[in-house]
């Protein structure tokens, strides 16, 4: 899986509990997707282990992960 420097050096440092398998699961089977004005795409998926929805943001190329975090405000 391709990731940005920001994801590797900032996101994973601040959220060491994130598992790449969770990110892959959200990207494979999102409950919602949304394209941002800057071309990035947001994906949401429920992670049983977390008990929350995980938002994964992918670069405009459609494959490079830029951010991921539990989205407390998400409503399916």
PyMOL Python script that loads the backbone (N, CA, C, O; Angstrom):
from pymol import cmd

cmd.read_pdbstr("""\
ATOM      1  N   UNK A   1       0.849  -1.175   0.000  1.00  0.00           N
ATOM      2  CA  UNK A   1       0.000   0.000   0.000  1.00  0.00           C
ATOM      3  C   UNK A   1       0.895   1.239   0.000  1.00  0.00           C
ATOM      4  O   UNK A   1       1.838   1.349   0.783  1.00  0.00           O
ATOM      5  N   UNK A   2       0.574   2.159  -0.894  1.00  0.00           N
ATOM      6  CA  UNK A   2       1.340   3.401  -0.962  1.00  0.00           C
ATOM      7  C   UNK A   2       0.824   4.372   0.097  1.00  0.00           C
ATOM      8  O   UNK A   2      -0.380   4.452   0.340  1.00  0.00           O
ATOM      9  N   UNK A   3       1.736   5.108   0.723  1.00  0.00           N
ATOM     10  CA  UNK A   3       1.373   6.114   1.728  1.00  0.00           C
ATOM     11  C   UNK A   3       2.221   7.356   1.524  1.00  0.00           C
ATOM     12  O   UNK A   3       3.313   7.290   0.959  1.00  0.00           O
ATOM     13  N   UNK A   4       1.706   8.496   1.991  1.00  0.00           N
ATOM     14  CA  UNK A   4       2.463   9.746   1.928  1.00  0.00           C
ATOM     15  C   UNK A   4       3.457   9.814   3.081  1.00  0.00           C
ATOM     16  O   UNK A   4       3.334   9.088   4.068  1.00  0.00           O
ATOM     17  N   UNK A   5       4.438  10.692   2.944  1.00  0.00           N
ATOM     18  CA  UNK A   5       5.371  10.938   4.049  1.00  0.00           C
ATOM     19  C   UNK A   5       4.596  11.408   5.278  1.00  0.00           C
ATOM     20  O   UNK A   5       4.894  11.002   6.402  1.00  0.00           O
ATOM     21  N   UNK A   6       3.594  12.271   5.057  1.00  0.00           N
ATOM     22  CA  UNK A   6       2.782  12.775   6.169  1.00  0.00           C
ATOM     23  C   UNK A   6       2.142  11.623   6.926  1.00  0.00           C
ATOM     24  O   UNK A   6       2.153  11.610   8.157  1.00  0.00           O
ATOM     25  N   UNK A   7       1.590  10.664   6.212  1.00  0.00           N
ATOM     26  CA  UNK A   7       0.952   9.523   6.869  1.00  0.00           C
ATOM     27  C   UNK A   7       1.970   8.750   7.708  1.00  0.00           C
ATOM     28  O   UNK A   7       1.710   8.437   8.870  1.00  0.00           O
ATOM     29  N   UNK A   8       3.114   8.447   7.127  1.00  0.00           N
ATOM     30  CA  UNK A   8       4.129   7.652   7.829  1.00  0.00           C
ATOM     31  C   UNK A   8       4.753   8.410   9.000  1.00  0.00           C
ATOM     32  O   UNK A   8       4.982   7.833  10.063  1.00  0.00           O
ATOM     33  N   UNK A   9       5.028   9.697   8.805  1.00  0.00           N
ATOM     34  CA  UNK A   9       5.793  10.450   9.800  1.00  0.00           C
ATOM     35  C   UNK A   9       4.938  11.192  10.818  1.00  0.00           C
ATOM     36  O   UNK A   9       5.446  11.590  11.866  1.00  0.00           O
ATOM     37  N   UNK A  10       3.671  11.385  10.542  1.00  0.00           N
ATOM     38  CA  UNK A  10       2.823  12.128  11.463  1.00  0.00           C
ATOM     39  C   UNK A  10       1.627  11.305  11.947  1.00  0.00           C
ATOM     40  O   UNK A  10       1.416  11.151  13.150  1.00  0.00           O
ATOM     41  N   UNK A  11       0.854  10.782  11.004  1.00  0.00           N
ATOM     42  CA  UNK A  11      -0.375  10.066  11.379  1.00  0.00           C
ATOM     43  C   UNK A  11      -0.060   8.828  12.207  1.00  0.00           C
ATOM     44  O   UNK A  11      -0.636   8.637  13.278  1.00  0.00           O
ATOM     45  N   UNK A  12       0.843   7.989  11.725  1.00  0.00           N
ATOM     46  CA  UNK A  12       1.152   6.763  12.457  1.00  0.00           C
ATOM     47  C   UNK A  12       1.860   7.035  13.779  1.00  0.00           C
ATOM     48  O   UNK A  12       1.757   6.240  14.713  1.00  0.00           O
ATOM     49  N   UNK A  13       2.572   8.143  13.863  1.00  0.00           N
ATOM     50  CA  UNK A  13       3.228   8.513  15.122  1.00  0.00           C
ATOM     51  C   UNK A  13       2.183   8.920  16.155  1.00  0.00           C
ATOM     52  O   UNK A  13       2.282   8.546  17.324  1.00  0.00           O
ATOM     53  N   UNK A  14       1.179   9.688  15.723  1.00  0.00           N
ATOM     54  CA  UNK A  14       0.120  10.148  16.636  1.00  0.00           C
ATOM     55  C   UNK A  14      -0.924   9.074  16.930  1.00  0.00           C
ATOM     56  O   UNK A  14      -1.585   9.107  17.967  1.00  0.00           O
ATOM     57  N   UNK A  15      -1.065   8.122  16.006  1.00  0.00           N
ATOM     58  CA  UNK A  15      -2.091   7.076  16.163  1.00  0.00           C
ATOM     59  C   UNK A  15      -1.469   5.695  15.957  1.00  0.00           C
ATOM     60  O   UNK A  15      -1.790   5.006  14.989  1.00  0.00           O
ATOM     61  N   UNK A  16      -0.591   5.298  16.858  1.00  0.00           N
ATOM     62  CA  UNK A  16       0.131   4.028  16.675  1.00  0.00           C
ATOM     63  C   UNK A  16      -0.773   2.800  16.733  1.00  0.00           C
ATOM     64  O   UNK A  16      -0.356   1.710  16.341  1.00  0.00           O
ATOM     65  N   UNK A  17      -1.986   2.959  17.209  1.00  0.00           N
ATOM     66  CA  UNK A  17      -2.930   1.843  17.295  1.00  0.00           C
ATOM     67  C   UNK A  17      -3.538   1.471  15.940  1.00  0.00           C
ATOM     68  O   UNK A  17      -4.120   0.396  15.798  1.00  0.00           O
ATOM     69  N   UNK A  18      -3.405   2.356  14.942  1.00  0.00           N
ATOM     70  CA  UNK A  18      -3.978   2.076  13.623  1.00  0.00           C
ATOM     71  C   UNK A  18      -3.328   0.843  13.012  1.00  0.00           C
ATOM     72  O   UNK A  18      -2.113   0.655  13.089  1.00  0.00           O
ATOM     73  N   UNK A  19      -4.152   0.021  12.415  1.00  0.00           N
ATOM     74  CA  UNK A  19      -3.663  -1.179  11.739  1.00  0.00           C
ATOM     75  C   UNK A  19      -3.887  -1.028  10.238  1.00  0.00           C
ATOM     76  O   UNK A  19      -4.954  -0.602   9.797  1.00  0.00           O
ATOM     77  N   UNK A  20      -2.879  -1.380   9.471  1.00  0.00           N
ATOM     78  CA  UNK A  20      -2.997  -1.268   8.023  1.00  0.00           C
ATOM     79  C   UNK A  20      -4.127  -2.150   7.493  1.00  0.00           C
ATOM     80  O   UNK A  20      -4.748  -1.816   6.484  1.00  0.00           O
ATOM     81  N   UNK A  21      -4.395  -3.257   8.154  1.00  0.00           N
ATOM     82  CA  UNK A  21      -5.496  -4.129   7.719  1.00  0.00           C
ATOM     83  C   UNK A  21      -6.837  -3.416   7.841  1.00  0.00           C
ATOM     84  O   UNK A  21      -7.740  -3.663   7.042  1.00  0.00           O
ATOM     85  N   UNK A  22      -6.981  -2.528   8.835  1.00  0.00           N
ATOM     86  CA  UNK A  22      -8.216  -1.752   8.969  1.00  0.00           C
ATOM     87  C   UNK A  22      -8.367  -0.804   7.783  1.00  0.00           C
ATOM     88  O   UNK A  22      -9.445  -0.678   7.202  1.00  0.00           O
ATOM     89  N   UNK A  23      -7.273  -0.146   7.440  1.00  0.00           N
ATOM     90  CA  UNK A  23      -7.293   0.814   6.332  1.00  0.00           C
ATOM     91  C   UNK A  23      -7.646   0.092   5.037  1.00  0.00           C
ATOM     92  O   UNK A  23      -8.470   0.566   4.255  1.00  0.00           O
ATOM     93  N   UNK A  24      -7.013  -1.059   4.819  1.00  0.00           N
ATOM     94  CA  UNK A  24      -7.309  -1.842   3.622  1.00  0.00           C
ATOM     95  C   UNK A  24      -8.775  -2.269   3.583  1.00  0.00           C
ATOM     96  O   UNK A  24      -9.403  -2.242   2.525  1.00  0.00           O
ATOM     97  N   UNK A  25      -9.319  -2.663   4.736  1.00  0.00           N
ATOM     98  CA  UNK A  25     -10.719  -3.095   4.808  1.00  0.00           C
ATOM     99  C   UNK A  25     -11.663  -1.948   4.444  1.00  0.00           C
ATOM    100  O   UNK A  25     -12.639  -2.153   3.721  1.00  0.00           O
ATOM    101  N   UNK A  26     -11.377  -0.748   4.941  1.00  0.00           N
ATOM    102  CA  UNK A  26     -12.215   0.419   4.632  1.00  0.00           C
ATOM    103  C   UNK A  26     -12.143   0.740   3.141  1.00  0.00           C
ATOM    104  O   UNK A  26     -13.161   1.047   2.521  1.00  0.00           O
ATOM    105  N   UNK A  27     -10.952   0.669   2.568  1.00  0.00           N
ATOM    106  CA  UNK A  27     -10.800   0.976   1.148  1.00  0.00           C
ATOM    107  C   UNK A  27     -11.472  -0.070   0.260  1.00  0.00           C
ATOM    108  O   UNK A  27     -11.981   0.265  -0.809  1.00  0.00           O
ATOM    109  N   UNK A  28     -11.479  -1.322   0.690  1.00  0.00           N
ATOM    110  CA  UNK A  28     -12.114  -2.401  -0.078  1.00  0.00           C
ATOM    111  C   UNK A  28     -13.638  -2.351  -0.014  1.00  0.00           C
ATOM    112  O   UNK A  28     -14.321  -2.678  -0.985  1.00  0.00           O
ATOM    113  N   UNK A  29     -14.169  -1.934   1.151  1.00  0.00           N
ATOM    114  CA  UNK A  29     -15.615  -2.013   1.348  1.00  0.00           C
ATOM    115  C   UNK A  29     -16.129  -0.822   2.169  1.00  0.00           C
ATOM    116  O   UNK A  29     -16.595  -1.004   3.294  1.00  0.00           O
ATOM    117  N   UNK A  30     -16.047   0.388   1.616  1.00  0.00           N
ATOM    118  CA  UNK A  30     -16.503   1.563   2.370  1.00  0.00           C
ATOM    119  C   UNK A  30     -18.025   1.624   2.480  1.00  0.00           C
ATOM    120  O   UNK A  30     -18.748   1.147   1.605  1.00  0.00           O
ATOM    121  N   UNK A  31     -18.490   2.220   3.571  1.00  0.00           N
ATOM    122  CA  UNK A  31     -19.935   2.458   3.701  1.00  0.00           C
ATOM    123  C   UNK A  31     -20.311   3.784   3.035  1.00  0.00           C
ATOM    124  O   UNK A  31     -21.476   4.014   2.711  1.00  0.00           O
ATOM    125  N   UNK A  32     -19.318   4.650   2.836  1.00  0.00           N
ATOM    126  CA  UNK A  32     -19.538   5.923   2.134  1.00  0.00           C
ATOM    127  C   UNK A  32     -18.209   6.407   1.572  1.00  0.00           C
ATOM    128  O   UNK A  32     -17.149   6.150   2.143  1.00  0.00           O
ATOM    129  N   UNK A  33     -18.278   7.104   0.455  1.00  0.00           N
ATOM    130  CA  UNK A  33     -17.113   7.781  -0.110  1.00  0.00           C
ATOM    131  C   UNK A  33     -17.518   9.198  -0.469  1.00  0.00           C
ATOM    132  O   UNK A  33     -18.688   9.488  -0.720  1.00  0.00           O
ATOM    133  N   UNK A  34     -16.524  10.073  -0.487  1.00  0.00           N
ATOM    134  CA  UNK A  34     -16.792  11.481  -0.804  1.00  0.00           C
ATOM    135  C   UNK A  34     -15.515  12.084  -1.378  1.00  0.00           C
ATOM    136  O   UNK A  34     -14.442  11.939  -0.794  1.00  0.00           O
ATOM    137  N   UNK A  35     -15.627  12.754  -2.509  1.00  0.00           N
ATOM    138  CA  UNK A  35     -14.472  13.416  -3.120  1.00  0.00           C
ATOM    139  C   UNK A  35     -14.381  14.828  -2.566  1.00  0.00           C
ATOM    140  O   UNK A  35     -15.358  15.577  -2.584  1.00  0.00           O
ATOM    141  N   UNK A  36     -13.203  15.185  -2.074  1.00  0.00           N
ATOM    142  CA  UNK A  36     -12.958  16.524  -1.534  1.00  0.00           C
ATOM    143  C   UNK A  36     -12.678  17.489  -2.685  1.00  0.00           C
ATOM    144  O   UNK A  36     -12.326  17.050  -3.780  1.00  0.00           O
ATOM    145  N   UNK A  37     -12.828  18.790  -2.456  1.00  0.00           N
ATOM    146  CA  UNK A  37     -12.542  19.776  -3.510  1.00  0.00           C
ATOM    147  C   UNK A  37     -11.107  19.699  -4.050  1.00  0.00           C
ATOM    148  O   UNK A  37     -10.862  20.062  -5.200  1.00  0.00           O
ATOM    149  N   UNK A  38     -10.161  19.232  -3.231  1.00  0.00           N
ATOM    150  CA  UNK A  38      -8.763  19.148  -3.665  1.00  0.00           C
ATOM    151  C   UNK A  38      -8.456  17.850  -4.420  1.00  0.00           C
ATOM    152  O   UNK A  38      -7.304  17.602  -4.779  1.00  0.00           O
ATOM    153  N   UNK A  39      -9.479  17.021  -4.662  1.00  0.00           N
ATOM    154  CA  UNK A  39      -9.295  15.796  -5.418  1.00  0.00           C
ATOM    155  C   UNK A  39      -9.063  14.553  -4.578  1.00  0.00           C
ATOM    156  O   UNK A  39      -9.162  13.435  -5.083  1.00  0.00           O
ATOM    157  N   UNK A  40      -8.757  14.735  -3.305  1.00  0.00           N
ATOM    158  CA  UNK A  40      -8.607  13.576  -2.431  1.00  0.00           C
ATOM    159  C   UNK A  40      -9.979  12.950  -2.197  1.00  0.00           C
ATOM    160  O   UNK A  40     -11.010  13.609  -2.335  1.00  0.00           O
ATOM    161  N   UNK A  41      -9.971  11.661  -1.841  1.00  0.00           N
ATOM    162  CA  UNK A  41     -11.221  10.953  -1.581  1.00  0.00           C
ATOM    163  C   UNK A  41     -11.240  10.453  -0.152  1.00  0.00           C
ATOM    164  O   UNK A  41     -10.255   9.909   0.348  1.00  0.00           O
ATOM    165  N   UNK A  42     -12.380  10.646   0.498  1.00  0.00           N
ATOM    166  CA  UNK A  42     -12.590  10.145   1.859  1.00  0.00           C
ATOM    167  C   UNK A  42     -13.381   8.839   1.777  1.00  0.00           C
ATOM    168  O   UNK A  42     -14.332   8.713   1.005  1.00  0.00           O
ATOM    169  N   UNK A  43     -12.967   7.887   2.582  1.00  0.00           N
ATOM    170  CA  UNK A  43     -13.664   6.602   2.693  1.00  0.00           C
ATOM    171  C   UNK A  43     -13.973   6.375   4.162  1.00  0.00           C
ATOM    172  O   UNK A  43     -13.142   6.658   5.024  1.00  0.00           O
ATOM    173  N   UNK A  44     -15.167   5.863   4.454  1.00  0.00           N
ATOM    174  CA  UNK A  44     -15.531   5.516   5.823  1.00  0.00           C
ATOM    175  C   UNK A  44     -15.902   4.047   5.893  1.00  0.00           C
ATOM    176  O   UNK A  44     -16.515   3.497   4.978  1.00  0.00           O
ATOM    177  N   UNK A  45     -15.517   3.421   6.999  1.00  0.00           N
ATOM    178  CA  UNK A  45     -15.906   2.042   7.248  1.00  0.00           C
ATOM    179  C   UNK A  45     -15.905   1.780   8.742  1.00  0.00           C
ATOM    180  O   UNK A  45     -15.120   2.368   9.485  1.00  0.00           O
ATOM    181  N   UNK A  46     -16.794   0.890   9.180  1.00  0.00           N
ATOM    182  CA  UNK A  46     -16.877   0.579  10.606  1.00  0.00           C
ATOM    183  C   UNK A  46     -15.849  -0.494  10.942  1.00  0.00           C
ATOM    184  O   UNK A  46     -15.751  -1.516  10.263  1.00  0.00           O
ATOM    185  N   UNK A  47     -15.091  -0.247  11.994  1.00  0.00           N
ATOM    186  CA  UNK A  47     -14.076  -1.189  12.471  1.00  0.00           C
ATOM    187  C   UNK A  47     -14.559  -1.754  13.798  1.00  0.00           C
ATOM    188  O   UNK A  47     -14.575  -1.053  14.810  1.00  0.00           O
ATOM    189  N   UNK A  48     -14.949  -3.010  13.790  1.00  0.00           N
ATOM    190  CA  UNK A  48     -15.475  -3.661  14.999  1.00  0.00           C
ATOM    191  C   UNK A  48     -14.506  -3.536  16.176  1.00  0.00           C
ATOM    192  O   UNK A  48     -14.908  -3.212  17.294  1.00  0.00           O
ATOM    193  N   UNK A  49     -13.243  -3.793  15.912  1.00  0.00           N
ATOM    194  CA  UNK A  49     -12.229  -3.775  16.970  1.00  0.00           C
ATOM    195  C   UNK A  49     -12.119  -2.413  17.653  1.00  0.00           C
ATOM    196  O   UNK A  49     -11.833  -2.327  18.847  1.00  0.00           O
ATOM    197  N   UNK A  50     -12.349  -1.358  16.884  1.00  0.00           N
ATOM    198  CA  UNK A  50     -12.327   0.005  17.428  1.00  0.00           C
ATOM    199  C   UNK A  50     -13.679   0.392  18.019  1.00  0.00           C
ATOM    200  O   UNK A  50     -13.756   1.197  18.947  1.00  0.00           O
ATOM    201  N   UNK A  51     -14.735  -0.189  17.471  1.00  0.00           N
ATOM    202  CA  UNK A  51     -16.083   0.195  17.859  1.00  0.00           C
ATOM    203  C   UNK A  51     -16.458   1.554  17.299  1.00  0.00           C
ATOM    204  O   UNK A  51     -17.341   2.231  17.825  1.00  0.00           O
ATOM    205  N   UNK A  52     -15.768   1.959  16.206  1.00  0.00           N
ATOM    206  CA  UNK A  52     -15.984   3.282  15.611  1.00  0.00           C
ATOM    207  C   UNK A  52     -15.820   3.201  14.101  1.00  0.00           C
ATOM    208  O   UNK A  52     -15.315   2.218  13.558  1.00  0.00           O
ATOM    209  N   UNK A  53     -16.266   4.274  13.435  1.00  0.00           N
ATOM    210  CA  UNK A  53     -16.021   4.415  12.011  1.00  0.00           C
ATOM    211  C   UNK A  53     -14.638   5.016  11.807  1.00  0.00           C
ATOM    212  O   UNK A  53     -14.241   5.953  12.499  1.00  0.00           O
ATOM    213  N   UNK A  54     -13.919   4.463  10.853  1.00  0.00           N
ATOM    214  CA  UNK A  54     -12.591   4.954  10.502  1.00  0.00           C
ATOM    215  C   UNK A  54     -12.706   5.716   9.188  1.00  0.00           C
ATOM    216  O   UNK A  54     -13.259   5.208   8.212  1.00  0.00           O
ATOM    217  N   UNK A  55     -12.179   6.942   9.171  1.00  0.00           N
ATOM    218  CA  UNK A  55     -12.117   7.716   7.926  1.00  0.00           C
ATOM    219  C   UNK A  55     -10.710   7.562   7.362  1.00  0.00           C
ATOM    220  O   UNK A  55      -9.721   7.762   8.067  1.00  0.00           O
ATOM    221  N   UNK A  56     -10.633   7.209   6.100  1.00  0.00           N
ATOM    222  CA  UNK A  56      -9.353   7.073   5.406  1.00  0.00           C
ATOM    223  C   UNK A  56      -9.374   8.054   4.242  1.00  0.00           C
ATOM    224  O   UNK A  56     -10.312   8.061   3.446  1.00  0.00           O
ATOM    225  N   UNK A  57      -8.344   8.878   4.147  1.00  0.00           N
ATOM    226  CA  UNK A  57      -8.251   9.871   3.078  1.00  0.00           C
ATOM    227  C   UNK A  57      -7.135   9.444   2.129  1.00  0.00           C
ATOM    228  O   UNK A  57      -6.005   9.182   2.541  1.00  0.00           O
ATOM    229  N   UNK A  58      -7.489   9.382   0.842  1.00  0.00           N
ATOM    230  CA  UNK A  58      -6.562   8.930  -0.189  1.00  0.00           C
ATOM    231  C   UNK A  58      -6.295  10.082  -1.154  1.00  0.00           C
ATOM    232  O   UNK A  58      -7.195  10.857  -1.477  1.00  0.00           O
ATOM    233  N   UNK A  59      -5.058  10.182  -1.603  1.00  0.00           N
ATOM    234  CA  UNK A  59      -4.663  11.234  -2.546  1.00  0.00           C
ATOM    235  C   UNK A  59      -5.472  11.128  -3.842  1.00  0.00           C
ATOM    236  O   UNK A  59      -6.148  10.128  -4.084  1.00  0.00           O
ATOM    237  N   UNK A  60      -5.394  12.158  -4.658  1.00  0.00           N
ATOM    238  CA  UNK A  60      -6.150  12.222  -5.908  1.00  0.00           C
ATOM    239  C   UNK A  60      -5.794  11.090  -6.872  1.00  0.00           C
ATOM    240  O   UNK A  60      -6.556  10.803  -7.795  1.00  0.00           O
ATOM    241  N   UNK A  61      -4.644  10.444  -6.665  1.00  0.00           N
ATOM    242  CA  UNK A  61      -4.270   9.317  -7.532  1.00  0.00           C
ATOM    243  C   UNK A  61      -5.115   8.076  -7.259  1.00  0.00           C
ATOM    244  O   UNK A  61      -5.053   7.102  -8.009  1.00  0.00           O
ATOM    245  N   UNK A  62      -5.908   8.113  -6.178  1.00  0.00           N
ATOM    246  CA  UNK A  62      -6.814   7.027  -5.859  1.00  0.00           C
ATOM    247  C   UNK A  62      -6.208   5.852  -5.135  1.00  0.00           C
ATOM    248  O   UNK A  62      -6.901   4.868  -4.876  1.00  0.00           O
ATOM    249  N   UNK A  63      -4.919   5.927  -4.796  1.00  0.00           N
ATOM    250  CA  UNK A  63      -4.297   4.781  -4.145  1.00  0.00           C
ATOM    251  C   UNK A  63      -3.344   5.119  -2.999  1.00  0.00           C
ATOM    252  O   UNK A  63      -3.022   4.237  -2.203  1.00  0.00           O
ATOM    253  N   UNK A  64      -2.892   6.344  -2.890  1.00  0.00           N
ATOM    254  CA  UNK A  64      -1.924   6.708  -1.864  1.00  0.00           C
ATOM    255  C   UNK A  64      -2.642   7.217  -0.616  1.00  0.00           C
ATOM    256  O   UNK A  64      -3.332   8.235  -0.667  1.00  0.00           O
ATOM    257  N   UNK A  65      -2.481   6.514   0.500  1.00  0.00           N
ATOM    258  CA  UNK A  65      -3.143   6.883   1.752  1.00  0.00           C
ATOM    259  C   UNK A  65      -2.454   8.096   2.357  1.00  0.00           C
ATOM    260  O   UNK A  65      -1.234   8.106   2.525  1.00  0.00           O
ATOM    261  N   UNK A  66      -3.235   9.112   2.684  1.00  0.00           N
ATOM    262  CA  UNK A  66      -2.718  10.355   3.250  1.00  0.00           C
ATOM    263  C   UNK A  66      -3.069  10.515   4.736  1.00  0.00           C
ATOM    264  O   UNK A  66      -2.285  11.084   5.495  1.00  0.00           O
ATOM    265  N   UNK A  67      -4.240  10.018   5.154  1.00  0.00           N
ATOM    266  CA  UNK A  67      -4.664  10.206   6.537  1.00  0.00           C
ATOM    267  C   UNK A  67      -5.651   9.103   6.911  1.00  0.00           C
ATOM    268  O   UNK A  67      -6.303   8.519   6.046  1.00  0.00           O
ATOM    269  N   UNK A  68      -5.750   8.830   8.197  1.00  0.00           N
ATOM    270  CA  UNK A  68      -6.725   7.872   8.712  1.00  0.00           C
ATOM    271  C   UNK A  68      -6.950   8.177  10.184  1.00  0.00           C
ATOM    272  O   UNK A  68      -6.005   8.410  10.938  1.00  0.00           O
ATOM    273  N   UNK A  69      -8.226   8.172  10.582  1.00  0.00           N
ATOM    274  CA  UNK A  69      -8.532   8.450  11.986  1.00  0.00           C
ATOM    275  C   UNK A  69      -9.963   8.032  12.299  1.00  0.00           C
ATOM    276  O   UNK A  69     -10.814   8.001  11.410  1.00  0.00           O
ATOM    277  N   UNK A  70     -10.229   7.708  13.578  1.00  0.00           N
ATOM    278  CA  UNK A  70     -11.600   7.422  13.985  1.00  0.00           C
ATOM    279  C   UNK A  70     -12.421   8.707  13.847  1.00  0.00           C
ATOM    280  O   UNK A  70     -12.026   9.758  14.353  1.00  0.00           O
ATOM    281  N   UNK A  71     -13.545   8.619  13.170  1.00  0.00           N
ATOM    282  CA  UNK A  71     -14.366   9.793  12.898  1.00  0.00           C
ATOM    283  C   UNK A  71     -15.581   9.782  13.851  1.00  0.00           C
ATOM    284  O   UNK A  71     -16.603   9.158  13.566  1.00  0.00           O
ATOM    285  N   UNK A  72     -15.445  10.471  14.960  1.00  0.00           N
ATOM    286  CA  UNK A  72     -16.498  10.478  15.994  1.00  0.00           C
ATOM    287  C   UNK A  72     -17.803  11.090  15.518  1.00  0.00           C
ATOM    288  O   UNK A  72     -18.870  10.752  16.030  1.00  0.00           O
ATOM    289  N   UNK A  73     -17.729  11.991  14.540  1.00  0.00           N
ATOM    290  CA  UNK A  73     -18.923  12.683  14.079  1.00  0.00           C
ATOM    291  C   UNK A  73     -19.632  12.021  12.917  1.00  0.00           C
ATOM    292  O   UNK A  73     -20.671  12.506  12.470  1.00  0.00           O
ATOM    293  N   UNK A  74     -19.082  10.909  12.413  1.00  0.00           N
ATOM    294  CA  UNK A  74     -19.676  10.268  11.242  1.00  0.00           C
ATOM    295  C   UNK A  74     -20.991   9.585  11.576  1.00  0.00           C
ATOM    296  O   UNK A  74     -21.103   8.861  12.565  1.00  0.00           O
ATOM    297  N   UNK A  75     -21.981   9.833  10.730  1.00  0.00           N
ATOM    298  CA  UNK A  75     -23.273   9.166  10.845  1.00  0.00           C
ATOM    299  C   UNK A  75     -23.585   8.509   9.512  1.00  0.00           C
ATOM    300  O   UNK A  75     -23.688   9.194   8.494  1.00  0.00           O
ATOM    301  N   UNK A  76     -23.737   7.187   9.503  1.00  0.00           N
ATOM    302  CA  UNK A  76     -23.982   6.485   8.233  1.00  0.00           C
ATOM    303  C   UNK A  76     -25.334   6.831   7.616  1.00  0.00           C
ATOM    304  O   UNK A  76     -25.676   6.318   6.551  1.00  0.00           O
TER     305      UNK A  76
END
""", "prot")
cmd.dss("prot")
cmd.show_as("cartoon", "prot")
cmd.util.cbc("prot")
cmd.orient("prot")
